């Protein structure tokens, strides 16, 4: 009897304790991520924290690390790349530098080097510590001419010895990258380079150990891939799918709430919006939204609300020439082409005012040193009679005797190709010259534009910033850059401004003077400054979309810390998506 009573009391006591523990157990075992953090209160269950985007099945792709390739990154338009590591610095929504893998950095007293201090405790998924040596090995890899890196121009004249290394004159080990100890990286520069920290934003490290033992393709195989970033490779089948899952060993600054990132392949240029409408993808970039799609968005309150425009990377679309050979070695010919381009009409009738504003110079409004006063506007403004007179001065009255030319494009979508087809038509109609348009494969175009001598006589392309300084955008036009145009005074101004310290107003004016030369000498004919944006599903949320200083809420260019803030809200239950099928 006593034994039975004791048993009953024990059971009753256990039941009471169980009831008391329910709230605690619920809180401990609630909706948490791989780091044990409670998800936001309005988040869907963790198994629903999956983000999918459409990748381009037509592109040649070789790596999802920018240190291996920039122009052939896997799922390159979807932000699926560079998730296996952290760059030294990052950007916030205001384009201000914030700590990335480095918690702090400072220049030397003489301005000839920058020291970056890595966050302690960062590790690769194989347990190897992340150290300054990984960044040194990565930059040496990019500087090695044997690897034919497609973005070597980035640090020419910036990192000490870089230009000589890529030219094969010194070894990559001699460039100005120094690991003082595991957590201290020093970058030596050719001169004072106050903008150096902004140039290292795009490049998460390769692991020095795996790079030496296996080579750069170690990242492509889940069996050999290691990560020090917020995600780790789960599956990759080229041309079919890419799956990245949250890295539980990650100790960095942007731990993701998302459980998985997925890239699926298809007709990205023409099928992204349809996939979005079908609930198969979670975000579509403006590049893959046609004018017809945009009409649908504008007419739908939900879609319209979740299309978030932004200034992006201050991208400008423009025409360019091989100015070293006829007929574009003639300034009058280039000026005639510039004044024969009816930008206003093309933006209003072809591009759409929701996608851009007419461009009369290279630097978009709001970019440092840009022509906000409109002082350069009249130089290339549309004036067909003036254009015809210039062409006649060049020896081609009414276009007579002018050779047929081909405008080459860089793998543009049909909608964007129409921008340049309209440009060719405007120039042709005004000047009486024959212009055909050839929309090339992306990689073939880039090989042609970078070849010396170039194989592109006349082309059209866009360019956006890689870091927020005029040295970047205008640096594209120096004689050692991507274009076959040379102006010695322009080169000198850009070079001198790049090393000027202590006189920000003087430096800005030098860049303004340089851009005037670019516009007057017609290194390029400028068409449109893009207005960019992204279309999100209504159930995408995160601090990333908080307003910037101008009150703009968007996925701003460069703020990759966003991937530690995005999550799927419980509103996803109200939609038919791939998660519930």
C-alpha positions, -999 to +999 in steps of 0.1 A: +000+000+000+027+024+009+047+013-021+016+019-043+010+053-027+046+063-032+044+053-069+012+074-074+029+104-057+059+099-079+038+099-110+019+130-099+051+148-091+066+138-125+034+151-142+036+184-124+073+188-133+066+180-169+038+206-170+062+232-155+089+223-180+067+226-211+074+264-216+111+259-210+113+230-233+092+248-259+115+278-258+147+256-260+134+234-288+115+261-307+121+276-342+159+278-341+186+278-367+218+257-369+234+281-345+207+276-318+193+311-323+156+316-322+143+328-356+124+361-358+089+359-343+072+360-377+095+335-393+082+303-410+095+270-396+132+263-401+125+236-427+109+264-448+140+287-447+150+280-482+159+306-509+158+297-546+168+316-577+170+309-614+205+305-629+214+309-666+216+276-685+233+293-715+264+308-698+298+293-697+305+290-659+336+277-642+336+287-604+315+303-577+345+321-563+354+356-576+390+349-569+389+323-597+367+341-622+345+372-623+330+369-657+323+331-656+309+328-620+284+300-615+249+315-610+266+348-615+234+370-615+219+355-584+243+362-555+249+324-552+287+329-555+312+339-528+293+323-500+322+300-490+342+328-474+341+364-462+359+394-478+380+415-456+354+442-457+318+446-466+294+474-474+262+484-456+231+498-472+247+533-474+278+519-492+299+526-461+326+501-454+319+477-425+340+449-410+339+416-428+365+390-421+387+418-408+374+435-377+395+467-383+421+482-406+443+512-408+469+528-431+506+532-423+519+567-414+535+571-448+503+559-465+521+532-484+505+502-468+472+491-452+470+466-422+440+444-418+433+427-385+413+394-389+386+385-364+399+357-342+382+323-342+373+321-378+377+285-392+373+264-423+349+235-422+378+211-421+388+226-388+417+246-402+419+282-389+413+310-413+445+331-414+461+359-432+480+334-453+448+323-470+443+359-483+479+361-494+476+328-513+444+340-529+458+373-542+490+355-554+468+331-573+449+360-590+482+378-599+498+346-615+497+351-653+496+313-657+460+314-644+449+341-669+426+357-643+399+378-659+400+407-635+437+414-632+433+451-640+416+457-606+449+462-588+472+474-615+491+504-602+475+498-567+491+468-550+528+469-551+543+446-578+509+436-591+513+449-626+548+434-629+535+400-616+506+398-641+531+407-668+554+379-658+582+402-648+583+391-612+568+361-594+534+363-577+552+358-543+568+392-548+535+412-548+528+434-518+508+410-498+523+400-464+510+378-436+527+393-405+510+366-383+479+345-385+456+375-378+475+403-394+475+410-431+495+439-447+489+451-482+517+473-496+507+498-523+525+515-552+519+548-536+494+564-513+461+546-521+434+559-497+407+539-514+425+505-511+401+490-485+372+494-509+391+474-536+392+442-515+354+440-509+347+415-536+372+387-529+366+361-502+396+338-498+404+305-512+419+281-486+457+281-490+460+244-481+433+232-506+445+255-533+481+241-530+470+205-528+441+203-552+439+235-571+411+261-574+384+236-584+384+221-549+354+243-543+333+225-569+332+191-553+313+186-520+339+160-511+368+185-512+350+218-508+358+237-476+342+270-464+350+297-440+318+316-450+281+314-440+273+285-464+289+253-475+285+234-507+259+206-505+254+197-541+265+209-575+255+195-609+267+219-636+238+232-657+212+216-634+214+228-598+235+243-570+227+238-533+244+256-505+235+249-469+241+270-438+276+263-424+272+252-387+309+259-381+307+295-393+318+321-367+317+352-388+296+384-389+267+372-410+253+339-397+223+331-419+187+324-407+183+307-441+188+270-440+196+266-477+203+286-509+193+269-541+202+277-577+182+260-604+190+263-641+168+275-669+161+304-694+172+331-670+169+360-694+133+352-705+120+328-679+128+344-646+095+364-642+074+334-651+093+313-626+086+340-600+049+341-608+048+303-605+063+304-570+095+286-581+119+314-573+121+340-546+138+370-562+142+384-597+167+411-606+156+439-628+180+427-656+155+398-662+123+418-661+111+429-695+091+461-702+060+438-707+067+421-673+070+455-657+036+465-670+022+434-651+041+444-620+029+480-621-007+469-624-005+445-595-005+460-560+014+431-544+040+429-571+044+467-573+049+469-535+076+443-535+096+456-565+123+476-547+142+500-569+177+513-560+208+530-575+226+497-576+262+499-588+257+532-606+257+513-639+259+531-673+253+517-707+274+531-735+289+527-770+327+525-775+352+524-803+386+511-813+401+546-817+434+533-829+421+523-863+399+540-890+372+552-891+370+558-854+405+572-851+388+604-863+375+626-835+350+641-858+336+607-866+332+599-829+317+632-822+292+627-850+282+593-836+277+609-802+255+637-815+235+613-837+223+593-806+188+603-796+190+592-759+158+610-748+137+592-774+153+558-767+148+561-730+112+572-734+101+547-760+124+517-758+141+515-724+114+530-702+118+558-677+114+533-649+146+516-660+169+546-666+177+582-673+195+596-704+233+597-700+255+624-713+286+614-693+299+582-677+295+587-639+259+583-629+242+610-607+251+605-570+285+588-577+315+607-563+326+634-588+296+629-611+283+658-632+253+667-610+252+702-624+247+690-661+279+709-672+287+681-697+253+676-711+256+697-743+288+681-754+272+648-766+236+660-767+215+649-797+219+673-826+215+656-860+224+686-882+256+691-861+263+654-863+260+654-901+283+684-904+309+667-883+308+635-904+312+657-935+342+674-919+357+639-914+353+632-952+320+614-953+293+638-964+259+622-960+277+590-950+292+586-985+322+563-984+318+554-947+325+517-942+297+494-929+303+488-892+291+461-868+281+470-832+290+440-810+270+433-778+279+413-747+253+385-746+224+409-739+188+398-733+164+405-761+150+435-742+184+450-736+197+443-770+168+464-783+183+494-765+214+491-787+195+482-818+176+514-814+209+533-808+223+519-840+191+529-858+193+564-844+229+569-856+223+552-889+192+572-898+208+605-889+242+599-906+233+577-935+257+550-924+252+512-923+253+496-888+245+460-881+242+445-846+258+413-834+248+400-800+278+378-791+284+352-764+295+369-732+329+352-729+337+358-766+329+395-762+351+399-732+380+381-749+376+405-778+373+437-758+404+428-737+425+416-766+454+438-778+449+448-805+411+446-798+389+426-821+359+449-814+359+479-836+326+493-824+306+479-795+282+485-767+283+474-731+275+485-695+298+491-666+291+495-629+314+502-600+335+477-582+342+501-553+329+536-545+356+558-558+361+576-592+395+558-595+374+527-602+349+539-628+373+563-646+401+538-642+383+517-668+392+543-694+429+548-688+450+535-717+459+503-698+422+496-691+396+477-711+391+502-739+412+510-770+412+548-763+441+569-751+442+604-739+475+612-722+460+641-702+432+619-690+456+592-679+477+617-659+447+633-642+433+599-631+468+587-620+475+619-600+441+620-584+445+584-573+474+592-551+463+626-538+458+627-501+446+656-479+428+676-505+394+659-512+380+689-531+411+691-553+409+653-559+373+655-569+379+683-593+407+664-610+383+635-616+357+660-630+383+674-653+392+639-664+356+630-672+352+661-693+381+650-714+365+615-717+333+631-729+349+657-752+373+632-768+345+607-771+361+577-756+325+565-753+290+576-763+269+574-732+233+561-735+216+556-702+222+555-664+203+525-652+177+525-624+180+491-609+158+470-586+147+436-574+113+419-573+109+399-540+082+374-530+060+390-503+073+365-477+109+376-479+120+398-449+151+409-430+170+439-417+188+441-450+157+458-464+157+486-438+158+522-453+191+538-461+200+574-454+179+585-484+149+564-471+153+538-499+145+502-488+161+477-511+188+451-515+215+476-521+246+467-542+274+454-522+258+448-488+264+411-487+259+411-449+223+408-460+226+370-462+228+370-424+195+389-422+171+374-448+145+349-437+112+335-449+081+347-430+051+326-420+032+344-447+047+318-471+019+295-460-005+317-480+013+311-513+017+281-536+055+277-538+080+249-543+083+245-505+048+231-502+045+210-534 
